[in-house]
Amino acid sequence: MHGSHGTFYWNELLTRDPDRAKKFYADTLGWTFEAMPMAGGGGTYWIAKSGAEMAGGLFDIRGHDFDGVPESWMSYIAVDDVDARVAKALKAGARLMKPVFEVPGVGRIAVLMEPGGAGVGWMTPVKQ
């Protein structure tokens, strides 16, 4: 993962059945999965790996906060300054779907709906 500004950086599957998704991707692509506890006791985030390389993540959307959200892949684009970029996005007609948040050791993240209605994440990755 490079994290160059303006490039796709991370992908995660929003799923209501992580076990089914893990089995599907393990059986079809050979992915393995590592559990990562989410901050604040928010359950488990699954890191998908292709060999030793991280391929993406699985995010459980069974809670009421996600009613009406379809199972889908969510892409995150690396940006140089998520707060400044979100301000530009809002002026350009995007909607912020939840407050910008931090994931320790990962980065600062915004989830947006761009003017056409597509969901997209923007992230300023932690420098590694």
Residue pairs with C-beta under 8 A, 6 or more apart in sequence:
1 9
1 10
1 54
1 125
2 9
2 78
3 9
3 78
3 125
4 78
5 78
5 79
5 80
6 77
6 78
6 79
7 77
7 78
8 75
8 76
8 77
8 78
9 76
9 77
9 78
9 123
9 125
10 56
10 57
10 75
10 76
10 121
10 123
11 55
11 56
11 57
11 73
11 74
11 75
11 76
12 56
12 57
12 58
12 59
12 73
12 74
12 76
13 21
13 56
13 57
13 58
13 59
13 71
13 72
13 73
13 74
14 59
14 61
14 66
14 69
14 70
14 71
14 72
14 73
14 74
15 21
15 58
15 59
15 60
15 61
15 71
16 60
16 61
16 62
16 71
18 44
18 46
18 58
18 60
21 58
22 31
22 33
22 46
22 58
25 31
25 48
26 32
26 33
29 50
29 55
30 50
31 48
31 49
31 50
31 55
32 48
32 49
33 46
33 47
33 48
33 49
33 58
34 46
34 47
34 49
35 44
35 45
35 46
35 47
36 44
36 45
36 46
36 47
37 43
37 44
37 45
38 44
38 45
39 103
39 104
43 60
44 60
45 57
45 58
45 59
46 57
46 58
47 54
47 57
48 54
48 55
48 56
48 57
48 58
49 55
56 73
59 74
61 69
61 71
72 119
74 111
74 119
74 120
74 121
75 120
75 121
76 109
76 120
76 121
76 122
76 123
77 120
77 121
77 122
77 123
78 122
78 123
78 124
78 125
79 85
79 122
79 123
79 124
80 124
81 124
82 100
82 107
82 108
82 109
82 110
82 122
82 123
82 124
83 100
83 108
85 110
85 122
86 94
86 96
86 100
86 110
86 112
86 122
89 96
89 110
89 112
89 114
89 122
90 96
92 115
93 114
93 115
94 112
94 113
94 114
94 115
95 112
95 113
96 110
96 111
96 112
97 111
97 112
97 113
97 119
98 111
100 108
100 109
100 110
101 108
101 109
102 108
102 109
103 109
105 126
106 123
106 125
106 126
107 123
107 124
107 125
107 126
108 123
108 124
109 121
109 122
109 123
110 121
110 122
110 123
111 119
111 120
111 121
112 119
112 120
112 121
112 122
113 119
113 120
114 120
